[in-house]
Amino acid sequence: MRLRRLPHCLSILLPALLGATAASADEVQLANGDRLSGRIVSKAGNELVIETAYAGTVKIRWDQVTVLRTHEPLTVMTSDGDLTRQATLHSTDADRIAVSKDDASRTVKQHDIAFINPTPEQSGHGVSYSGRANVSAALVRGNSENDRVYGDAVLNARTKAYAWELGLKVDRRKDRGVRTAQQWLLNGNYDHFIDDDNFIYSRLSLEQDKFKDIRQRSTVGAGYGWQLYNDETTQLSLRTGLDYVNLDRMAGEDEDYPALGWGVRAKHWILDRRAELFHDQDGFWSIADPDFLTVRTKTGVRLPIAGGITASAQVNADWERTPAPGRKATDTTLLLGLGYAW
């Protein structure tokens, strides 16, 4: 077969186009001589993250970088807190990097670059928002008739100084036209950070569950918390303090009491971020009467699918040491559903 020669103009333009593509990539050289090209995503601590076309996301040690040159605009924060947006970086000599914006440029030591593309909680500028909503439903007709709708949602906001969370859970069930479950729970937390590992918090919740004889249960409290882990793989926080619980029952005796309160928030990615394990728990234990103890937990796994859509399997367990007369102490629900995270 005879190959056709490229037109003369293409033979000139093609190498130029390929060269321009290569030139537009960020470039990194390591102390051992290795070179990487791609797009610098972020830098925090001693970790530089690069997105490459040939190896996906690559994480390398910042102290092993000897040459750096960027082409896409970045946000750079130095150890003195100075923030430069829409900047480019390039090494000038050993252990020094030029930070350039427009026609202005300044040179800083490499170890003085604290963050590249920092999040709001790292930089102290702005607010980052995230959230999640899940739903599961069933409609059965034939020899049996069952309706089931369950949904929960959470909205989070985070800055360097504080974080807040607002959550909602709704559960409705019918069996042959008879209501068998009717429950909702609204809760909120506000955390004020003393430093990266310690915070003080306030929280509140409102709950209704007619089949547990709860017309309305409200809690409000405050205390101290610890952020034990907080990285891309694992997040774990513990909190404990004092709460005030007010329980308005539909038929039984009302209750109100001060309580020792606690909370656990845990998330951990496994299988190269193909699955996320999670566990949330809140507890309220009466100081005046140890028989009044309530624990709410949510445990499960989320599987990212595509475009923020997730599949989830979780177990909700609510336990009361002293339930209303004729009610069971534990309510357990297994849920399989779809969700959306942003």
C-alpha positions in Angstrom: 0.0 0.0 0.0 1.3 3.4 -0.9 1.3 6.0 1.9 0.3 9.5 1.0 2.6 12.3 2.2 1.2 14.9 4.5 0.5 18.3 2.9 3.4 20.6 3.5 1.4 23.0 5.7 0.4 20.1 8.0 3.9 18.8 8.3 4.9 22.2 9.6 1.8 22.8 11.9 1.6 19.3 13.5 4.9 19.5 15.3 4.1 23.0 16.4 0.8 22.0 17.7 2.2 19.1 19.6 5.0 21.3 21.0 2.4 23.8 22.1 0.4 21.1 23.9 3.5 19.9 25.7 4.6 23.4 26.6 1.2 24.1 28.2 1.7 21.4 30.7 3.1 22.0 34.2 6.6 20.5 34.6 8.2 19.0 37.7 11.7 17.5 38.1 12.7 15.5 41.2 16.0 15.1 43.0 16.6 11.7 41.4 16.2 13.2 37.9 12.7 12.0 37.1 10.5 14.4 35.2 6.7 14.7 35.3 4.4 16.8 33.2 0.7 17.4 33.7 -1.5 19.8 35.8 -0.6 20.7 39.3 -3.7 20.2 41.4 -2.6 21.2 45.0 0.2 21.3 47.5 -0.3 21.0 51.3 2.2 20.0 53.9 5.0 18.0 52.1 2.7 16.6 49.4 2.3 17.9 45.8 -0.5 16.5 43.7 -0.2 16.3 39.9 -2.9 15.2 37.4 -1.2 13.4 34.5 -2.5 12.0 31.2 -0.4 8.9 31.5 -0.6 7.9 35.2 -3.7 9.6 36.6 -3.3 11.5 39.9 0.3 11.3 41.2 1.4 12.4 44.7 5.0 13.3 45.3 7.1 14.7 48.2 7.5 18.5 48.0 11.0 18.3 49.4 12.1 16.1 46.5 11.1 18.8 43.9 14.2 20.5 42.4 12.7 22.2 39.3 9.1 23.5 38.9 7.5 25.4 36.1 3.7 26.0 35.8 1.6 27.4 32.9 -1.9 27.3 34.2 -2.8 30.0 36.8 -2.7 28.9 40.4 -3.5 30.2 43.8 -0.3 30.3 46.0 -0.2 30.9 49.8 3.1 31.4 51.5 3.9 30.6 55.2 3.5 34.2 56.2 -0.2 34.0 55.0 0.3 36.0 51.8 -2.2 34.8 49.1 -1.6 35.3 45.4 -4.3 34.3 42.9 -3.8 33.7 39.2 -0.1 33.2 39.7 2.5 31.0 37.9 5.6 29.4 39.4 9.1 28.7 38.1 12.3 27.7 39.7 15.1 30.3 39.6 17.9 28.5 41.3 18.4 26.0 44.1 15.5 26.1 46.7 14.0 29.3 45.3 10.8 29.8 43.2 9.5 32.9 41.5 5.8 33.7 42.0 4.6 35.7 39.1 1.4 37.5 38.4 0.8 39.8 35.4 4.1 41.8 35.1 5.0 41.5 38.8 7.2 38.7 40.3 8.8 37.9 43.6 11.1 35.1 44.7 10.4 33.0 47.8 12.2 30.0 49.3 10.6 26.7 48.2 9.8 25.6 51.8 8.0 28.9 52.3 5.2 27.9 49.9 2.6 26.5 52.3 -0.2 25.8 49.9 -1.0 25.7 46.2 -4.7 26.0 45.4 -5.6 25.9 49.1 -9.1 25.1 50.2 -11.0 27.8 52.2 -10.3 26.0 55.5 -6.6 26.0 54.7 -6.3 29.6 53.5 -8.8 31.2 55.8 -10.4 32.9 52.7 -14.0 32.0 51.7 -16.3 29.1 52.5 -16.5 25.6 51.0 -19.9 23.9 50.8 -20.6 20.3 50.4 -23.7 18.1 50.7 -25.4 14.8 50.2 -28.9 13.5 49.6 -30.1 9.9 49.6 -33.4 8.4 48.9 -34.9 4.9 48.8 -38.5 4.0 48.0 -40.7 0.9 47.4 -44.2 0.4 46.0 -45.6 -3.1 46.2 -49.0 -4.1 44.8 -50.5 -7.6 44.5 -50.8 -10.1 47.2 -49.4 -7.5 49.6 -49.5 -3.8 49.5 -46.6 -1.8 50.9 -45.4 1.8 50.4 -42.1 3.0 51.7 -40.2 6.3 51.3 -37.0 7.1 53.1 -34.8 10.1 52.6 -32.0 11.9 54.3 -29.9 14.9 53.4 -27.0 16.9 54.9 -25.5 20.3 54.0 -22.0 21.2 55.3 -20.1 24.5 55.3 -16.4 24.9 56.3 -14.0 27.7 56.8 -10.7 27.9 58.6 -12.4 29.2 61.8 -15.7 27.3 61.9 -17.9 24.6 60.3 -21.6 23.9 60.4 -23.9 21.0 59.4 -27.6 20.8 58.9 -29.3 17.4 58.4 -32.8 16.0 57.8 -34.1 12.5 57.9 -37.7 11.4 56.9 -39.2 7.9 57.0 -42.8 7.1 55.9 -44.2 3.5 55.6 -47.6 2.0 54.9 -48.7 -1.7 55.0 -52.1 -2.4 53.4 -53.1 1.2 53.7 -52.2 1.4 57.4 -49.4 3.7 58.5 -46.7 1.7 60.2 -43.9 4.3 60.4 -44.0 8.1 60.5 -40.7 9.7 61.6 -38.6 12.8 60.9 -35.5 14.2 62.5 -33.9 17.6 62.0 -30.5 18.3 63.5 -27.7 20.9 63.3 -24.2 21.4 64.6 -21.9 24.4 64.8 -18.2 23.9 65.4 -15.7 26.7 66.2 -12.1 25.7 65.8 -9.5 26.6 68.5 -6.8 25.0 66.3 -6.6 22.3 63.7 -7.4 19.5 66.2 -9.7 21.1 68.8 -13.0 22.8 68.7 -16.0 23.9 70.8 -19.4 23.1 69.5 -23.1 23.7 69.9 -25.9 21.5 68.6 -29.7 21.0 68.5 -32.2 18.5 67.2 -35.9 18.2 66.7 -37.6 14.8 66.3 -41.0 13.2 65.8 -41.9 9.5 65.8 -45.5 8.8 66.5 -45.0 5.0 66.6 -42.5 5.5 69.5 -44.9 7.8 71.3 -42.8 10.8 70.6 -44.8 13.9 69.6 -41.6 16.0 69.8 -38.2 15.5 71.3 -35.9 18.5 71.3 -32.3 18.6 72.4 -29.9 21.5 72.7 -26.3 21.4 74.0 -22.7 22.4 73.8 -19.3 21.0 74.5 -15.7 20.2 73.4 -14.5 18.2 70.4 -11.4 16.7 68.9 -10.6 16.3 65.2 -8.5 13.2 65.4 -8.0 12.6 61.7 -8.7 14.9 58.8 -7.2 14.0 55.5 -8.3 12.8 52.0 -8.6 9.2 53.3 -9.8 9.4 56.8 -11.9 11.8 58.9 -12.7 11.2 62.5 -14.0 13.5 65.2 -15.3 13.0 68.7 -17.2 15.4 70.9 -18.7 15.4 74.4 -20.6 18.0 76.5 -23.9 18.8 78.2 -27.3 18.7 76.5 -30.8 19.5 77.7 -33.5 17.0 76.5 -37.2 17.8 76.4 -39.5 14.9 75.4 -43.2 15.5 74.8 -45.0 12.1 74.5 -48.4 11.6 72.9 -49.7 9.2 75.5 -46.9 8.5 78.0 -45.3 10.7 80.7 -43.3 13.7 79.4 -39.7 13.9 80.2 -37.1 16.7 80.5 -33.6 16.4 81.9 -29.9 17.5 81.6 -27.8 14.9 79.9 -24.2 13.9 79.2 -24.0 14.1 75.4 -21.5 12.8 72.9 -21.1 12.4 69.2 -18.9 10.5 66.7 -18.3 11.3 63.0 -16.2 8.9 61.0 -15.5 8.4 57.3 -12.8 6.3 55.6 -12.1 5.6 51.9 -11.1 2.1 50.9 -10.3 0.2 47.7 -8.5 3.2 46.1 -11.5 5.5 46.8 -14.0 3.1 45.3 -16.0 2.9 48.5 -16.5 5.1 51.6 -17.3 3.6 55.0 -19.1 5.9 57.4 -20.4 5.9 61.0 -22.3 8.6 62.8 -23.5 8.4 66.4 -25.2 10.8 68.9 -26.0 9.9 72.5 -27.8 11.5 75.4 -27.5 10.1 78.9 -29.5 11.7 81.7 -27.4 13.0 84.6 -30.4 12.8 87.0 -31.6 9.3 86.0 -29.3 6.8 84.2 -32.4 4.9 82.9 -32.9 7.7 80.4 -30.4 7.0 77.7 -30.9 7.5 74.0 -28.4 6.5 71.2 -28.8 7.2 67.4 -26.5 5.6 64.9 -26.1 5.5 61.2 -23.5 3.1 59.7 -22.9 2.0 56.1 -21.0 2.2 52.9 -21.2 4.6 49.9 -20.1 3.6 46.4 -19.5 6.5 43.9 -21.0 5.7 40.5 -20.5 8.7 38.2 -21.1 12.5 38.2 -21.8 12.7 41.9 -24.3 9.9 41.9 -23.7 7.3 44.7 -25.2 4.0 45.7 -25.4 3.3 49.4 -26.2 0.6 52.0 -26.7 1.6 55.5 -28.2 0.5 58.9 -30.0 3.1 61.1 -30.3 2.0 64.7 -32.2 4.1 67.4 -32.1 2.8 70.9 -33.8 3.9 74.1 -33.0 2.3 77.5 -36.5 3.2 78.8 -39.0 3.3 75.8 -42.6 4.2 76.2 -44.9 1.5 77.5 -45.6 -1.1 74.9 -42.8 0.0 72.6 -39.5 -1.8 71.9 -36.2 -0.3 72.9 -34.5 -0.6 69.5 -35.6 0.4 66.0 -33.3 -0.9 63.2 -33.7 -0.1 59.5 -31.6 -1.5 56.6 -31.6 0.8 53.6 -30.4 0.4 50.1 -30.7 3.5 47.9 -29.2 6.0 45.5 -27.9 9.4 46.4 -26.2 12.5 45.0 -23.1 14.2 46.5 -21.7 17.7 45.7 
